[in-house]
Amino acid sequence: MGYCNGCFEKQLEIDLLKERIEHLEHKITYRKRKEKEGYFGSQYVAGAKARSILITILHTARKRLPTGSLEEWFKNSLDQIAQDPSIETYSFMPKPTRDSS
């Protein structure tokens, strides 16, 4: 079935607008998902818990370290754990000081 020129042009415009709407709907869905997932994106519960614990340890160590680099302390701790996985990891934490509050 053929269209007249006016109808054909209108149908083309309708098809283009439908594609645009579909694209925008996908974009909205993506943004909503990203907003819901947060900074780290989609993650397993165990991974999120491990990340939370690790961040807490790093913040605590930073407050307690009297001098030196947090990165150096962390690397040395990981190196010692790699050499002996059965070692008590809490022993690596810097001791609390009065200024570490």
KAWO-V507552 format. One record per helix or strand of 2 or more residues. SS is the DSSP state (H for helix, E for strand). FROM is the first residue (numbers start at 0). LEN is the number of residues. If there is no record, write none. Layout:
# KAWO-V507552
ss;from;len
SS;FROM;LEN
SS;FROM;LEN
This chain:
# KAWO-V507552
ss;from;len
H;4;33
H;44;20
H;69;14
H;88;4
H;97;3
